Amino acid sequence: MADDTVTVSLEGPDGDDEVTLPTAMVDLLREADEPAAEIVGDLALFSCAQRIHATVHHAEGGDTKEFKDIEESTMDLFEARFGATYGEITGHQH
């Protein structure tokens, strides 16, 4: 199975981790010669944006100032990385 997977290392201020994905999955998401680490980075930011969006707009009690501030920061980083807003990319706007 090791030949069918790619492992990407993550470094953070409070620890490190690794994520292993099927090579075919990474290849499916690859654009041109995009490295696996960039693909996983895109997935991580996209996932975080989805989570905070769902918390603020679709979860009971999620529309607190704290969560709205987190969403705003996350969406600014999202737009900077992807060159478009979360709503533009997903078609899901409020």
N, CA, C and O of each residue as an XYZ file, in Angstrom:
376
protein
N       0.815     -1.194      0.000
C       0.000      0.000      0.000
C       0.857      1.254      0.000
O       0.417      2.289     -0.500
N       2.043      1.196      0.535
C       2.902      2.376      0.617
C       3.165      2.976     -0.762
O       3.332      4.189     -0.885
N       3.203      2.142     -1.800
C       3.439      2.642     -3.150
C       2.243      3.406     -3.696
O       2.376      4.154     -4.664
N       1.078      3.227     -3.086
C      -0.149      3.854     -3.561
C      -0.527      5.094     -2.760
O      -1.619      5.636     -2.930
N       0.386      5.549     -1.876
C       0.067      6.685     -1.018
C       1.170      7.736     -1.076
O       2.298      7.473     -1.491
N       0.796      8.932     -0.643
C       1.762     10.016     -0.481
C       1.550     10.583      0.921
O       0.415     10.775      1.358
N       2.636     10.845      1.610
C       2.569     11.398      2.959
C       3.101     12.816      2.938
O       4.176     13.081      2.400
N       2.340     13.724      3.528
C       2.724     15.122      3.616
C       2.925     15.444      5.091
O       2.075     15.126      5.922
N       4.049     16.075      5.414
C       4.354     16.461      6.790
C       3.829     17.857      7.065
O       3.878     18.743      6.212
N       3.326     18.031      8.276
C       2.813     19.318      8.721
C       3.624     19.768      9.923
O       3.880     18.985     10.838
N       4.026     21.030      9.918
C       4.743     21.594     11.050
C       3.914     22.723     11.622
O       3.401     23.565     10.886
N       3.784     22.737     12.938
C       3.004     23.783     13.580
C       3.698     24.292     14.819
O       4.671     23.700     15.286
N       3.196     25.395     15.354
C       3.829     25.983     16.529
C       3.730     25.114     17.781
O       4.506     25.288     18.721
N       2.783     24.184     17.797
C       2.620     23.353     18.988
C       2.739     21.864     18.691
O       2.267     21.030     19.464
N       3.377     21.531     17.556
C       3.601     20.132     17.226
C       3.553     19.877     15.739
O       3.164     20.735     14.946
N       3.953     18.690     15.389
C       4.004     18.290     13.992
C       3.082     17.095     13.781
O       2.693     16.415     14.730
N       2.741     16.855     12.512
C       1.881     15.730     12.175
C       2.173     15.337     10.738
O       2.909     16.023     10.029
N       1.598     14.246     10.329
C       1.672     13.801      8.942
C       0.279     13.383      8.507
O      -0.536     12.942      9.318
N       0.021     13.526      7.225
C      -1.230     13.021      6.663
C      -0.861     12.185      5.442
O      -0.068     12.606      4.600
N      -1.447     11.002      5.364
C      -1.196     10.098      4.253
C      -2.480      9.963      3.448
O      -3.550      9.681      3.988
N      -2.348     10.170      2.157
C      -3.490     10.105      1.244
C      -3.169      9.185      0.085
O      -1.998      8.985     -0.238
N      -4.189      8.621     -0.549
C      -3.929      7.851     -1.760
C      -3.322      8.759     -2.840
O      -3.801      9.871     -3.063
N      -2.294      8.290     -3.490
C      -1.666      9.065     -4.560
C      -2.686      9.424     -5.629
O      -2.651     10.528     -6.171
N      -3.588      8.509     -5.937
C      -4.608      8.769     -6.954
C      -5.507      9.935     -6.548
O      -5.949     10.699     -7.406
N      -5.782     10.080     -5.253
C      -6.616     11.190     -4.778
C      -5.883     12.504     -4.989
O      -6.470     13.474     -5.469
N      -4.613     12.542     -4.635
C      -3.819     13.756     -4.815
C      -3.715     14.086     -6.303
O      -3.845     15.246     -6.695
N      -3.481     13.074     -7.126
C      -3.391     13.297     -8.576
C      -4.703     13.818     -9.163
O      -4.697     14.635    -10.083
N      -5.816     13.343     -8.631
C      -7.131     13.796     -9.089
C      -7.312     15.291     -8.855
O      -7.937     15.977     -9.664
N      -6.772     15.791     -7.761
C      -6.917     17.203     -7.399
C      -5.812     18.091     -7.965
O      -5.916     19.317     -7.916
N      -4.778     17.495     -8.490
C      -3.604     18.230     -8.957
C      -3.928     19.084    -10.178
O      -4.613     18.639    -11.099
N      -3.427     20.314    -10.172
C      -3.494     21.202    -11.330
C      -2.074     21.430    -11.812
O      -1.243     21.954    -11.070
N      -1.786     21.045    -13.045
C      -0.452     21.170    -13.642
C       0.563     20.424    -12.773
O       0.367     19.248    -12.466
N       1.622     21.084    -12.385
C       2.687     20.454    -11.603
C       2.602     20.817    -10.119
O       3.623     20.874     -9.435
N       1.414     21.057     -9.634
C       1.197     21.456     -8.247
C       1.724     20.369     -7.294
O       1.371     19.199     -7.436
N       2.562     20.753     -6.331
C       3.096     19.757     -5.397
C       2.033     19.248     -4.420
O       1.060     19.942     -4.129
N       2.232     18.042     -3.924
C       1.285     17.426     -2.993
C       1.059     18.298     -1.764
O      -0.067     18.391     -1.275
N       2.110     18.938     -1.259
C       1.960     19.778     -0.063
C       1.007     20.942     -0.321
O       0.233     21.310      0.563
N       1.052     21.517     -1.503
C       0.147     22.626     -1.830
C      -1.296     22.138     -1.933
O      -2.222     22.825     -1.502
N      -1.477     20.970     -2.496
C      -2.822     20.397     -2.609
C      -3.405     20.165     -1.218
O      -4.557     20.513     -0.960
N      -2.617     19.582     -0.330
C      -3.084     19.318      1.034
C      -3.311     20.637      1.775
O      -4.250     20.742      2.564
N      -2.475     21.633      1.537
C      -2.686     22.951      2.136
C      -3.998     23.566      1.690
O      -4.734     24.135      2.496
N      -4.287     23.448      0.388
C      -5.561     23.947     -0.127
C      -6.735     23.239      0.547
O      -7.713     23.872      0.943
N      -6.619     21.920      0.669
C      -7.690     21.148      1.305
C      -7.881     21.552      2.763
O      -9.010     21.644      3.243
N      -6.786     21.789      3.460
C      -6.872     22.171      4.874
C      -7.588     23.508      5.027
O      -8.485     23.637      5.860
N      -7.201     24.507      4.230
C      -7.848     25.813      4.347
C      -9.304     25.736      3.918
O     -10.169     26.343      4.549
N      -9.585     24.993      2.850
C     -10.964     24.845      2.381
C     -11.822     24.186      3.463
O     -12.951     24.610      3.711
N     -11.288     23.164      4.096
C     -12.027     22.471      5.153
C     -12.302     23.391      6.335
O     -13.408     23.395      6.877
N     -11.307     24.167      6.734
C     -11.504     25.106      7.848
C     -12.540     26.162      7.490
O     -13.364     26.533      8.326
N     -12.506     26.646      6.261
C     -13.492     27.633      5.824
C     -14.899     27.040      5.860
O     -15.845     27.700      6.290
N     -15.033     25.802      5.411
C     -16.342     25.143      5.457
C     -16.836     25.008      6.896
O     -18.008     25.254      7.183
N     -15.945     24.621      7.787
C     -16.337     24.397      9.182
C     -16.784     25.680      9.860
O     -17.815     25.701     10.532
N     -16.013     26.757      9.690
C     -16.391     27.994     10.370
C     -17.640     28.589      9.720
O     -18.472     29.179     10.409
N     -17.777     28.440      8.412
C     -18.993     28.911      7.737
C     -20.214     28.165      8.288
O     -21.231     28.782      8.603
N     -20.109     26.864      8.400
C     -21.224     26.067      8.916
C     -21.546     26.446     10.354
O     -22.714     26.497     10.739
N     -20.523     26.709     11.142
C     -20.744     27.087     12.537
C     -21.490     28.405     12.633
O     -22.465     28.519     13.375
N     -21.036     29.402     11.884
C     -21.628     30.743     11.979
C     -23.021     30.803     11.350
O     -23.922     31.440     11.896
N     -23.198     30.146     10.214
C     -24.442     30.330      9.452
C     -25.455     29.194      9.576
O     -26.618     29.361      9.210
N     -25.024     28.041     10.088
C     -25.932     26.899     10.060
C     -26.034     26.137     11.378
O     -26.771     25.154     11.457
N     -25.322     26.562     12.401
C     -25.381     25.867     13.695
C     -26.076     26.748     14.728
O     -25.859     27.958     14.782
N     -26.892     26.134     15.522
C     -27.574     26.882     16.574
C     -26.539     27.455     17.542
O     -25.685     26.735     18.060
N     -26.633     28.754     17.774
C     -25.715     29.412     18.694
C     -24.344     29.716     18.125
O     -23.455     30.159     18.851
N     -24.162     29.482     16.833
C     -22.851     29.681     16.226
C     -22.566     31.088     15.771
O     -21.451     31.390     15.346
N     -23.563     31.961     15.852
C     -23.385     33.314     15.326
C     -22.887     34.295     16.385
O     -23.346     35.436     16.448
N     -21.949     33.846     17.214
C     -21.378     34.722     18.242
C     -20.348     35.656     17.606
O     -19.872     35.395     16.502
N     -20.010     36.718     18.284
C     -19.002     37.649     17.796
C     -17.671     36.926     17.610
O     -16.981     37.144     16.614
N     -17.306     36.069     18.562
C     -16.046     35.331     18.469
C     -15.989     34.496     17.187
O     -14.997     34.546     16.460
N     -17.043     33.732     16.908
C     -17.057     32.890     15.717
C     -17.111     33.725     14.439
O     -16.487     33.371     13.439
N     -17.848     34.821     14.466
C     -17.901     35.706     13.299
C     -16.529     36.304     13.009
O     -16.146     36.436     11.847
N     -15.784     36.667     14.054
C     -14.432     37.196     13.869
C     -13.503     36.133     13.282
O     -12.693     36.429     12.404
N     -13.621     34.905     13.766
C     -12.824     33.794     13.225
C     -13.183     33.570     11.761
O     -12.303     33.366     10.924
N     -14.481     33.607     11.453
C     -14.910     33.419     10.066
C     -14.332     34.513      9.180
O     -13.841     34.227      8.088
N     -14.383     35.744      9.629
C     -13.869     36.849      8.823
C     -12.382     36.669      8.526
O     -11.949     36.852      7.388
N     -11.612     36.315      9.530
C     -10.173     36.092      9.323
C      -9.922     34.926      8.377
O      -9.077     35.008      7.485
N     -10.663     33.843      8.578
C     -10.508     32.661      7.732
C     -10.852     32.977      6.285
O     -10.141     32.565      5.369
N     -11.936     33.705      6.080
C     -12.355     34.020      4.720
C     -11.393     34.997      4.037
O     -11.222     34.938      2.820
N     -10.768     35.887      4.799
C      -9.731     36.752      4.229
C      -8.548     35.914      3.740
O      -8.027     36.144      2.649
N      -8.130     34.944      4.552
C      -7.031     34.059      4.161
C      -7.429     33.185      2.974
O      -6.615     32.922      2.089
N      -8.673     32.742      2.962
C      -9.200     31.937      1.863
C      -9.111     32.714      0.554
O      -8.610     32.204     -0.448
N      -9.600     33.947      0.571
C      -9.602     34.768     -0.640
C      -8.182     35.080     -1.100
O      -7.910     35.113     -2.300
N      -7.288     35.307     -0.163
C      -5.894     35.580     -0.527
C      -5.251     34.365     -1.192
O      -4.470     34.513     -2.132
N      -5.573     33.179     -0.715
C      -4.964     31.966     -1.277
C      -5.581     31.576     -2.614
O      -4.868     31.198     -3.543
N      -6.903     31.667     -2.712
C      -7.588     31.157     -3.895
C      -7.949     32.230     -4.921
O      -8.349     31.905     -6.038
N      -7.813     33.501     -4.554
C      -8.108     34.577     -5.501
C      -9.587     34.779     -5.766
O      -9.965     35.432     -6.739
N     -10.421     34.222     -4.908
C     -11.878     34.365     -5.033
C     -12.471     34.136     -3.654
O     -11.841     33.523     -2.792
N     -13.679     34.626     -3.450
C     -14.328     34.435     -2.158
C     -14.850     33.007     -2.021
O     -14.997     32.277     -3.002
N     -15.122     32.638     -0.785
C     -15.713     31.336     -0.499
C     -17.038     31.182     -1.260
O     -17.311     30.133     -1.844
N     -17.848     32.236     -1.243
C     -19.124     32.200     -1.948
C     -18.963     32.026     -3.447
O     -19.722     31.287     -4.074
N     -17.981     32.701     -4.024
C     -17.747     32.576     -5.469
C     -17.326     31.169     -5.835
O     -17.776     30.630     -6.845
N     -16.468     30.569     -5.028
C     -15.973     29.229     -5.349
C     -17.018     28.160     -5.099
O     -17.139     27.215     -5.878
N     -17.775     28.299     -4.021
C     -18.734     27.243     -3.670
C     -20.129     27.500     -4.226
O     -20.941     26.578     -4.307
N     -20.417     28.744     -4.611
C     -21.768     29.082     -5.045
C     -22.729     29.205     -3.883
O     -23.940     29.303     -4.080
N     -22.194     29.202     -2.670
C     -23.013     29.259     -1.459
C     -22.783     30.606     -0.788
O     -21.741     30.841     -0.176
N     -23.763     31.477     -0.910
C     -23.596     32.819     -0.375
C     -24.768     33.172      0.542
O     -25.879     32.662      0.395
N     -24.483     34.055      1.483
C     -25.521     34.524      2.399
C     -25.653     36.016      2.264
O     -26.475     36.627      2.948
